[in-house]
Amino acid sequence: MLITAKGDHAELTIPDNGDYVIRVFLMRNAARRDEQSEFTADISVVKSTLKGMHPSWDVDGDGVNDCEKDGSCDHTVDYSLPRKSN
């Protein structure tokens, strides 16, 4: 499983089979003070059309390798590995 988290945002890459549970919690010390918190959860599910594609090859998150859109795919590249930054 790949997890990328920044501040209040997280992206996860998970297998396409199975049952998943999302748990939201309040920090223990805040719960003891009877504090409450509002939150919003936006959940998107995108299935990759390229089996085994590493998420770094899909910058816009539409499930299609970015090189497929512009015709620049190099079939000597292993797209299951992370994209190397320039």
For each residue, the residues with C-beta under 8 A, 3 or more apart:
1: 12 13 14 15
2: 11 12 13 55
3: 10 11 12
4: 10 11 12 55
5: 9 10 11
6: 9 10
7:
8:
9: 5 6
10: 3 4 5 6
11: 2 3 4 5 55
12: 1 2 3 4
13: 1 2 55
14: 1 18 20
15: 1 18
16: 47
17:
18: 14 15
19:
20: 14
21:
22: 41 43
23:
24: 39 41
25:
26: 30 31 35 36 37
27: 30 31
28: 31 32
29: 32 33
30: 26 27 33 35 37
31: 26 27 28 34 35
32: 28 29
33: 29 30
34: 31
35: 26 30 31
36: 26
37: 26 30
38:
39: 24
40:
41: 22 24
42:
43: 22
44: 61
45:
46: 61 62 63
47: 16 63
48: 51 53 58 63 64
49: 63 64 65
50: 53 57 64 65 68 79
51: 48
52: 79 80
53: 48 50 57 58 65 79 80
54: 57 79 80 81 82 83
55: 2 4 11 13 58
56: 59 82 83
57: 50 53 54 65 66 67 79 83
58: 48 53 55 61 62 63 64 65 66
59: 56 66
60: 66
61: 44 46 58
62: 46 58
63: 46 47 48 49 58
64: 48 49 50 58 68 69
65: 49 50 53 57 58 68 69 73 79
66: 57 58 59 60 69 70
67: 57 70 71 72 73 74
68: 50 64 65 71 73
69: 64 65 66
70: 66 67
71: 67 68
72: 67
73: 65 67 68 77 79
74: 67 77
75:
76:
77: 73 74
78: 81
79: 50 52 53 54 57 65 73
80: 52 53 54
81: 54 78
82: 54 56
83: 54 56 57
84:
85:
86:
